[in-house]
């Protein structure tokens, strides 16, 4: 589904954006592979101006005003690969595959060594209602989500094999 070209998403601070403003190429070299050595030294993109300004996280308190709403993304850069001997039942890799229900990817290819998939770990979180604030979908126009044009492919068309 794509939004009509005239659809605007408005930032309540000062700027107006269209959905295409958020389309960009991100070179692999700019994707963090490791966390910053000093947490407060991590990069921060200040989008209040055009063009946005590169800053560092420790500058954030000086950029905030009373009443500003902070939204946190708690994703982390993790080491997502395990290397080891799957034929050794005591190896870290073998134990992880056994304990988490891992399985070989594309065994029909007969590749050796093989890649294995480990399902996500289940994490329990507790959210308290008093900690939540309801906000509406910023893509709504006059209270309604935009519908795709009849000429656009349906989700069934896009997802069919």
Backbone bond lengths (Angstrom), bond angles and torsions (degrees), N, CA, C in turn:
res aa  C-N    CA-C-N  psi(-1)  N-CA   C-N-CA  omega(-1)  CA-C   N-CA-C  phi
1 X - - - 1.443 - - 1.516 109.07 -
2 X 1.289 117.05 133.12 1.454 119.12 174.45 1.515 108.63 -121.90
3 X 1.309 115.07 152.25 1.454 120.30 -179.20 1.517 110.16 -85.19
4 X 1.314 116.85 152.22 1.469 118.76 175.12 1.528 109.99 -58.63
5 X 1.314 116.50 149.09 1.467 121.26 -176.52 1.518 111.97 -59.26
6 X 1.329 118.19 -25.58 1.462 120.44 -177.16 1.522 113.19 -86.83
7 X 1.340 117.60 -5.10 1.461 120.24 -178.97 1.520 109.92 -67.97
8 X 1.309 116.35 128.54 1.456 120.82 179.16 1.514 109.65 -118.92
9 X 1.307 116.26 139.87 1.453 122.51 172.87 1.512 105.47 -105.94
10 X 1.299 117.52 122.49 1.451 120.14 -174.75 1.506 111.53 -103.47
11 X 1.313 115.55 126.79 1.449 123.13 174.14 1.531 105.28 -80.53
12 X 1.331 116.82 128.04 1.461 119.01 -175.55 1.524 113.09 -68.35
13 X 1.324 117.91 -7.35 1.458 119.16 179.00 1.530 109.17 -76.51
14 X 1.329 117.63 -74.18 1.459 118.42 -177.66 1.518 114.55 -151.16
15 X 1.300 118.63 -16.69 1.462 119.66 -169.37 1.514 112.77 -108.82
16 X 1.319 115.55 151.61 1.458 121.08 175.74 1.528 107.54 -113.36
17 X 1.329 116.90 137.15 1.454 121.91 -177.48 1.515 110.27 -128.10
18 X 1.299 116.48 153.03 1.459 120.97 166.80 1.521 106.60 -106.47
19 X 1.319 116.31 162.09 1.453 120.15 -177.08 1.531 111.43 -57.18
20 X 1.330 117.14 -35.56 1.468 119.89 -178.32 1.535 112.34 -66.59
21 X 1.341 118.13 -16.68 1.462 120.66 176.34 1.523 111.81 -64.47
22 X 1.328 116.51 -18.24 1.453 120.21 -177.05 1.525 112.46 -99.42
23 X 1.334 117.84 5.43 1.462 122.63 175.13 1.526 107.96 -87.86
24 X 1.320 117.13 126.32 1.455 119.56 178.50 1.520 109.71 -159.27
25 X 1.303 115.25 158.81 1.454 121.98 174.46 1.520 107.52 -92.22
26 X 1.308 117.26 133.87 1.457 121.54 177.64 1.517 108.07 -117.09
27 X 1.328 117.32 105.80 1.460 119.83 179.97 1.531 110.78 -60.15
28 X 1.314 116.68 141.39 1.464 122.94 -179.91 1.526 110.54 -52.77
29 X 1.328 116.79 -34.83 1.466 120.61 -177.08 1.530 112.84 -66.41
30 X 1.350 117.54 -16.44 1.463 120.35 -179.88 1.528 113.05 -97.03
31 X 1.316 117.43 -0.06 1.458 120.79 179.17 1.523 108.10 -89.22
32 X 1.331 115.85 123.99 1.466 120.50 -177.39 1.518 110.87 -59.42
33 X 1.310 115.89 131.29 1.460 121.35 175.66 1.523 110.85 -102.61
34 X 1.321 116.15 -20.75 1.461 122.56 -179.64 1.525 107.47 -144.85
35 X 1.325 117.40 150.30 1.464 118.75 176.11 1.529 110.87 -65.12
36 X 1.325 115.92 156.78 1.466 120.06 176.73 1.520 109.07 -62.42
37 X 1.353 118.35 143.07 1.464 120.70 -179.41 1.531 111.71 -56.11
38 X 1.326 116.10 -40.90 1.462 121.05 177.23 1.525 106.03 -112.53
39 X 1.320 116.98 119.40 1.468 121.28 -172.99 1.533 112.68 -54.36
40 X 1.307 118.47 -40.92 1.466 120.66 -178.60 1.526 111.94 -72.71
41 X 1.340 117.35 -6.38 1.459 121.43 178.44 1.519 112.91 -93.14
42 X 1.346 117.77 4.95 1.467 119.57 -179.67 1.529 110.19 -67.96
43 X 1.323 114.93 158.43 1.466 120.43 -174.63 1.521 111.52 -76.26
44 X 1.328 115.55 150.05 1.458 122.98 -179.27 1.524 107.66 -140.19
45 X 1.321 116.77 127.76 1.463 120.66 178.60 1.518 108.52 -98.90
46 X 1.316 116.56 117.77 1.463 123.20 178.92 1.524 107.65 -92.08
47 X 1.315 117.12 105.43 1.463 122.03 -175.62 1.510 114.19 -95.16
48 X 1.325 118.42 17.83 1.469 120.54 -178.97 1.518 112.37 -75.55
49 X 1.304 116.62 -16.54 1.462 119.84 -178.71 1.518 109.53 -122.33
50 X 1.311 116.40 167.24 1.458 121.01 175.79 1.518 107.57 -121.26
51 X 1.313 120.22 117.85 1.458 126.36 0.63 1.528 110.77 -75.97
52 X 1.353 116.88 160.83 1.470 120.09 176.43 1.522 110.68 -60.53
53 X 1.326 115.67 157.82 1.468 122.00 -176.34 1.529 109.32 -112.57
54 X 1.339 116.48 132.44 1.466 121.87 173.91 1.518 108.72 -74.58
55 X 1.312 116.40 128.05 1.458 121.57 176.95 1.528 108.30 -134.40
56 X 1.338 115.59 -178.38 1.461 119.90 173.20 1.528 107.86 -117.54
57 X 1.345 114.89 154.32 1.454 121.08 -170.38 1.525 113.48 -57.39
58 X 1.330 118.07 -33.86 1.468 119.08 -177.53 1.529 112.06 -65.25
59 X 1.347 118.40 -12.55 1.466 121.59 176.46 1.523 112.58 -81.15
60 X 1.338 117.93 -11.26 1.457 121.31 -173.62 1.526 114.46 -54.02
61 X 1.333 120.64 -46.69 1.473 118.76 -178.48 1.530 113.55 -55.74
62 X 1.324 117.46 -32.34 1.467 120.43 -179.79 1.523 112.30 -77.42
63 X 1.331 117.57 -12.55 1.467 121.37 -178.63 1.533 112.32 -95.20
64 X 1.330 117.11 -10.81 1.463 121.25 -174.57 1.517 112.04 -91.71
65 X 1.326 114.30 150.08 1.462 121.82 174.19 1.521 108.32 -121.50
66 X 1.321 116.73 161.22 1.468 120.97 177.82 1.519 109.14 -56.74
67 X 1.326 116.50 135.26 1.462 121.34 177.85 1.515 114.63 88.63
68 X 1.346 119.18 -4.45 1.464 121.01 177.79 1.525 109.76 -65.76
69 X 1.319 116.33 143.86 1.458 122.68 178.05 1.514 108.62 -102.26
70 X 1.323 117.17 126.02 1.455 121.82 177.38 1.520 108.70 -101.05
71 X 1.324 117.02 134.37 1.454 123.13 175.78 1.516 106.24 -117.95
72 X 1.325 117.32 125.37 1.452 121.73 -175.00 1.515 111.52 -105.82
73 X 1.313 115.32 138.88 1.456 123.33 172.93 1.520 105.42 -112.09
74 X 1.326 116.97 114.41 1.460 118.97 -173.81 1.529 113.10 -99.05
75 X 1.343 116.86 28.82 1.458 118.71 176.92 1.521 109.43 -71.12
76 X 1.310 115.67 157.44 1.456 120.62 -176.76 1.520 110.19 -133.36
77 X 1.312 115.98 151.96 1.461 121.02 170.37 1.518 105.67 -82.44
78 X 1.328 116.05 119.98 1.460 119.69 -178.80 1.517 109.71 -124.97
79 X 1.301 115.83 159.92 1.449 121.22 173.97 1.522 106.04 -82.87
80 X 1.318 117.36 103.58 1.456 121.72 -171.97 1.521 113.02 -93.99
81 X 1.308 118.61 4.91 1.462 120.61 179.77 1.515 110.09 -116.54
82 X 1.302 113.93 139.89 1.466 120.64 172.53 1.519 106.78 -117.16
83 X 1.304 116.84 137.09 1.455 120.83 176.57 1.515 108.14 -117.99
84 X 1.305 115.85 139.95 1.449 118.97 178.21 1.515 111.49 172.84
85 X 1.308 115.50 -177.26 1.456 122.49 -177.21 1.527 109.22 -95.81
86 X 1.339 117.14 108.64 1.464 119.39 -179.04 1.520 111.84 -72.98
87 X 1.322 116.89 -11.55 1.458 119.99 178.35 1.535 111.67 -85.63
88 X 1.326 116.38 -9.23 1.461 120.90 175.75 1.528 107.16 -97.69
89 X 1.338 118.67 108.04 1.465 120.48 -175.42 1.525 113.91 -62.97
90 X 1.341 118.05 -15.25 1.466 120.89 179.82 1.524 113.03 -94.30
91 X 1.334 117.51 -4.34 1.473 119.52 -178.44 1.528 110.28 -70.28
92 X 1.328 115.81 156.24 1.464 121.72 178.55 1.529 110.10 -57.45
93 X 1.322 116.29 -40.64 1.461 121.05 -178.16 1.527 110.82 -65.21
94 X 1.324 117.58 -47.95 1.470 120.81 -179.94 1.517 111.37 -61.21
95 X 1.332 116.36 -42.54 1.461 119.23 -179.94 1.528 110.48 -65.48
96 X 1.335 118.23 -40.94 1.467 121.06 179.67 1.531 110.57 -63.42
97 X 1.316 117.33 -43.38 1.470 121.21 179.02 1.526 110.01 -61.90
98 X 1.324 116.98 -45.00 1.468 121.03 -178.32 1.528 111.62 -67.83
99 X 1.328 117.25 -44.95 1.468 121.19 -175.08 1.518 112.98 -72.49
100 X 1.329 117.35 -30.84 1.464 119.67 -174.21 1.524 113.06 -107.72
101 X 1.318 117.47 9.37 1.460 119.42 177.12 1.517 113.00 69.64
102 X 1.331 117.33 35.52 1.463 121.05 179.81 1.519 111.74 -70.30
103 X 1.302 115.72 160.56 1.462 119.78 178.90 1.526 110.10 -148.85
104 X 1.328 114.54 157.27 1.463 121.27 -178.47 1.524 109.85 -71.26
105 X 1.322 116.05 136.71 1.460 121.29 176.03 1.522 109.79 -85.50
106 X 1.300 116.91 132.47 1.466 125.16 176.64 1.532 113.16 47.69
107 X 1.332 118.17 58.66 1.459 119.79 -179.34 1.528 111.99 -62.18
108 X 1.329 116.48 -24.65 1.471 120.15 -179.71 1.524 112.28 -63.73
109 X 1.334 117.52 -17.26 1.454 120.31 178.58 1.519 111.65 -78.32
110 X 1.322 116.52 -20.27 1.456 120.44 178.03 1.520 114.48 67.52
111 X 1.325 118.16 22.72 1.466 119.98 -179.12 1.523 110.20 -71.90
112 X 1.317 115.10 148.13 1.440 120.42 -179.90 1.524 108.66 -142.97
113 X 1.312 122.86 120.93 1.456 124.71 1.94 1.532 110.71 -72.48
114 X 1.309 116.14 162.61 1.457 121.74 -176.08 1.523 110.57 -104.72
115 X 1.321 115.67 150.42 1.460 120.82 171.94 1.520 108.44 -87.13
116 X 1.305 115.69 143.38 1.455 121.78 178.27 1.520 108.92 -121.36
117 X 1.327 115.43 149.02 1.456 121.50 177.54 1.523 108.88 -101.81
118 X 1.327 115.93 134.37 1.460 121.20 173.80 1.527 107.72 -111.61
119 X 1.331 118.37 118.70 1.464 119.80 178.01 1.520 110.74 -58.99
120 X 1.328 115.67 156.26 1.458 120.71 179.46 1.518 110.95 -58.33
121 X 1.311 114.74 150.21 1.457 119.72 172.81 1.521 107.53 -76.74
122 X 1.312 116.35 143.11 1.463 119.99 176.32 1.515 108.03 -83.83
123 X 1.305 116.11 130.32 1.452 121.93 -179.07 1.518 108.66 -120.71
124 X 1.299 116.42 132.39 1.456 119.77 177.83 1.519 108.49 -95.06
125 X 1.322 115.36 129.64 1.462 119.77 176.38 1.526 108.01 -125.95
126 X 1.286 115.94 153.38 1.466 121.03 177.36 1.513 107.81 -121.76
127 X 1.320 114.31 124.85 1.461 120.27 179.44 1.526 107.12 -118.14
128 X 1.297 115.78 130.46 1.456 121.38 179.30 1.527 109.06 -101.36
129 X 1.311 115.80 134.07 1.468 121.28 -175.79 1.524 112.03 -54.17
130 X 1.318 117.32 -36.37 1.472 119.54 -177.68 1.531 112.51 -69.69
131 X 1.339 117.47 -12.86 1.460 120.98 178.95 1.526 112.56 -91.20
132 X 1.327 117.30 -4.07 1.458 121.17 -174.74 1.519 111.35 -103.90
133 X 1.308 115.57 148.75 1.455 121.70 173.47 1.515 107.33 -129.82
134 X 1.315 116.88 128.20 1.467 121.44 -177.99 1.523 108.59 -82.72
135 X 1.332 116.01 129.31 1.459 121.30 173.80 1.518 107.94 -127.58
136 X 1.306 116.83 149.49 1.455 120.14 -177.63 1.521 110.66 -85.49
137 X 1.322 115.59 161.19 1.462 122.06 179.01 1.533 109.11 -65.93
138 X 1.341 118.30 120.05 1.473 120.35 -176.94 1.526 113.39 -69.61
139 X 1.340 118.24 -9.41 1.464 120.22 179.60 1.521 112.40 -84.83
140 X 1.324 117.33 -6.60 1.461 119.90 -179.17 1.523 111.27 -68.05
141 X 1.328 114.73 142.58 1.464 122.08 175.83 1.517 105.65 -119.36
142 X 1.317 117.04 122.19 1.470 121.55 -177.40 1.527 110.64 52.24
143 X 1.336 116.78 39.27 1.448 121.29 176.37 1.520 115.57 81.87
144 X 1.335 118.58 0.18 1.461 121.09 -177.58 1.522 110.79 -123.04
145 X 1.342 116.28 146.03 1.452 119.71 174.28 1.528 109.02 -76.26
146 X 1.327 118.26 140.75 1.471 119.87 -179.82 1.518 111.24 -66.50
147 X 1.325 115.86 147.66 1.464 121.23 178.28 1.521 108.58 -104.09
148 X 1.339 117.12 149.54 1.462 118.92 178.50 1.524 110.36 -67.84
149 X 1.316 114.97 152.02 1.462 119.51 176.56 1.525 108.93 -66.56
150 X 1.343 117.35 150.98 1.464 120.94 -179.61 1.533 111.00 -60.78
151 X 1.329 117.11 -26.79 1.464 120.50 -179.08 1.532 112.40 -76.47
152 X 1.344 117.73 -13.96 1.454 120.97 -179.39 1.523 110.55 -81.58
153 X 1.347 117.29 148.88 1.463 119.55 -179.92 1.531 110.11 -65.82
154 X 1.335 116.03 147.57 1.464 119.87 176.43 1.523 108.01 -79.12
155 X 1.322 115.28 168.49 1.460 119.91 178.69 1.529 109.89 -60.48
156 X 1.343 117.27 -36.30 1.469 120.13 177.58 1.518 111.15 -61.43
157 X 1.352 117.28 -39.30 1.466 120.51 -179.82 1.522 110.46 -65.65
158 X 1.311 116.24 -40.85 1.462 121.73 -175.38 1.532 110.83 -72.89
159 X 1.325 117.12 -36.83 1.459 120.98 -173.61 1.524 114.09 -90.60
160 X 1.318 119.11 -6.32 1.461 120.11 -177.04 1.525 109.93 -75.61
161 X 1.310 115.98 149.43 1.467 121.12 -177.20 1.473 110.08 -101.35
